């Protein structure tokens, strides 16, 4: 392990390779204003990236060759990861010790989000359901989305649940499970989603190589359309900088809150994919409990479609 300065904490990240290349996970350290990124690459390694974009190299290796779609942290620093290929959710302690958290009621779980009470929400692309787990692992069906392949998921400060789907919509569900369409324009293969500190929601459009920004009322506008190539994951730091993982160019783009972009870090031999904030004092509100996600099957569909469209 790496040693850190006082006030910083590192957390073990696990992941897995998939048929389309592995999922990349990015999460930010919660312990201080200087936020490191932990990046899961498709060579089944986790790299730690400093706020200045310096890749500190391999921090951990993944445990499974399964379809990890996304991961999220609870308030205790435990890490949860969904494996669509196995239909399971795995839990890792802050020290990186893994155990099966859930393996019933899931077929192809895509993504994870955790609310303020540490309940876990898991969208399933095969059943179109979102399953809710208590911190103790007791499951119930939170909602049947009635949509096509729910993928990305995020939770706002009011505990409303947002989910993207392959019908190019974002749905919102109240804590009681009452659903409505939050957004249906400006979306083209929406994948990862995440909130900034003002309650704006950002969605990565993997088909059109853009990022769409939505106000809390659902009004959308184009946030970024340069420097993107198959963006999937979205993360937002405490200064409201927006990070997008590029599958196509194997890099992570950083955008200021005003939309000015730059290359944050590039990986020579591996692809980044989904990203997630770690919860903690440095994570902004109301997006402190929001996590972007992208599922493997949808990712493969996006990549194939992109390739066909460019022939």
ABEGO torsion letter per residue (X at the ends): XBBBBBGBBBBBBBBBBBAAEBBBBBBBBAABABBBBBBBBAAGBBBBBBAAGBBAEBABBBABBBBBABBBBBAAGBBBBBBAAAGBBBBBBAAGBBBBABABGBABBBEBBBBAAGBBBBBBAAAGBBBBBBAAGBBBBABBAGBBGBBBBBBBAAGBBBBBBAAGBBBBBBAAGBBBBABABGBBGBBBBBBBAAGBBBBBBAAAGBBBBBBAAGBBBBABABGBBGBABBBBBAAGBBBBBBAAAGBBBBBBAAGBBBBABBBAABBBBBBBBBBEAABBOAAAABBBBBBAAAAAAAAAAAAAAAX
